Amino acid sequence: MAVQGGPAPILVCQGLAKRFGHRVAVDGVGFHIRSGERYGLLGPNGAGKTTTISMICGLLRADRGEVRVAGLPVDQQATTAKAAIGFVPQEIALYPDLTGRENLRFFARLYGLRGSRRDERVDACLELVGLSDRGDDLVDKYSGGMQRRLNIAAGLLHEPRLLVLDEPTVGVDPQSRHAILESVEALGTEGIAVLYTTHYMEEAQRLCDRIGILDEGKLIAEGTRAELVALIGGRDRVRLSADGELLAVAEAVAQVDGVEQVTAGEDGEALAKPSPASLPPPPGPGPPSPAWRWSSPTWRRSSSI
Amino acid sequence: MSLALVVAAKDLRQRLRDRSALVVSIVAPLVLAAIISAAIGGNFTSFRATFAVADDDGGPLAKAFVDGVLRSPSLTKVVHVRVVSSAAEAKRITRRDVDAAFLIPAGFSAAITSAQPAHFQVVRSRDRLIGGQLATSLAQGFAARVEATQLAVRTAVASGARADPAALARAATATPPQITLNNTSSGGRELSPASYFGPAMALFFLFFTVGLGARGLLAERGTGTLGRLRAAPIRGRTIVTGKTLATFALGMASMLTLIVASSALLGARWGHPLVVLGLVTSAVLAAMGIIILVMSLARTEEQAAGYASVAAIALALLGGNFVPISQAPALLRKLTLLTPNGWALRAFTDLGTGARSLSTVATAILVCLAFAAVTGGIGLARATTVLAE
């Protein structure tokens, strides 16, 4: 795959293929991710997302194709290339009989961090995922959401150039899910390349600069969110929360450029169908009329139609 | 090596937090060794039997049997004689208190000295088989000597000797046997039960202890951390080395703690510290090799635990960890040589009796190391392959 324009990509996958017996799990998948870019690998269960990630992280040997991270080929023995990757597996990969801090110190040591540098990174990562005050508790005592957050922190310790997250929000409560998504959103601003797999369209749209759609082991579409919408067609359904007179809200939203239709629901939310090409900016904060005010002055995408 | 030590330290920290590891490694073997030693009591290498004697005869030959045979100097450490007033009482106490009873009827001596058939009865306890067998053997031996004496007397009389036949018979039967029993152990010091069952239980539970460590790789797979380890910039053989080091440290710590504890609490004798250290090290390596091989056949942690338990119990039964090797049948004594724990236990037994010769210990160490090399080599190769899958 020739990568043209822009900074050199951190991750380049070319023609990746993997077969388990007679079943083809991944078939000729290729894509690249640049520094600071968030790339979503979207697909239903069994599409080949985890197999692709396993080959990228050197857990599985590809039958065909090549993975390069920071210009170095990745295979099971490629310790230098692996050092550039932060891996957050789908299941919670932590030691329940160690404390959160002990878990992070151990994984940090595996990535070559020592002494005060290691302690600094452990503290920073605990703070990033909001577990500073629970760092000395056994992981066994954590809630599921807290374990998920620590799971992510363990992948960030060594400040990887590429962070690979395999469906990190599976099975978590809405509050923890929100915290995880916010953490991932913040990563892009730190220049880390992120590869994020999910089967939730909403997550991919919210987090990712580019999305690859994987189905039955093949990458069937790839591009920015707008490019994919243009490619596939359809519209976004947007849910807005507001307090006050909802009919007034609906009228105000209907005036926004690109909105086709607005429905005011009984639950204090307005449902809008913006145009397919691009979402308009959200209505500005603050009450535009005395009759109502936004309780959430941002577009929250409900689904694509 | 540095990263292997990091993995080992993490594993040890986990094991030390696991109370079941403490129970399996130290508490259980110590308690079992104490219970078995107490149950056997005293000194289990020197056998003791109590015989009741009801002497309704009171004649010289009955006295010769009691004083000359049962109370002979060679049997004083083995046989305790309890004289009772009647045959009925002798039979009664045989049911619960003594190993066997000798019932010597009136006229016994007279019958023998007059060359008439004579009888006396041995009543054996149903529960004390070895004591009963000893009583029968002693009675048979005495009867054989009486017959021989009667034959000698008849021969002397027939050849025209001028002696009193009764005096000849008394003199002949009162002669002590020419062969005496000197009951001692090979090292010159008798082996206490604690000195046998201390090492026996330590070796038995050693398999479970190293099993706790060796299961680490499968446990990592179960918790999902194996994937994270494999994604880290660390080679598979480094992970395996780290886990092997932790398992070795756990096994050594368990054995050395048991040695100190059984010496202090049970009075077990282990022998020279350096020799014991060499033997313990080789035994730990052998146990690790076998358990790693067995566990490499398992796909899950539960399977591995099951396989390791079966292997540990089978090896303990064959190796004499439950029954003293010296009291086992000949076939079982040979089978112990197929097990590293059997070899190690023989060597510990030698050391416990204060044996000066180190040949048994050296052989045991070499055999254990050979077990470790073969089984551990195959097991570690399989474990590394599992990591690469």
Interface residues (C-beta under 8 A of the other chain):
Chain A: S54 C57 G58 L59 Q76 Q77 T79 T80 K82 A83 I85 F87 P89 E91 I92 A93 L94 Y95 P96 D97 L98 E102 F106 F107 R109 L110 Y111 G112 A154
Chain B: L3 V6 K10 R13 Q14 R17 D18 T223 G224 T225 G227 R228 L229 R230 A231 A232 P233 I234 R235 G236 A388
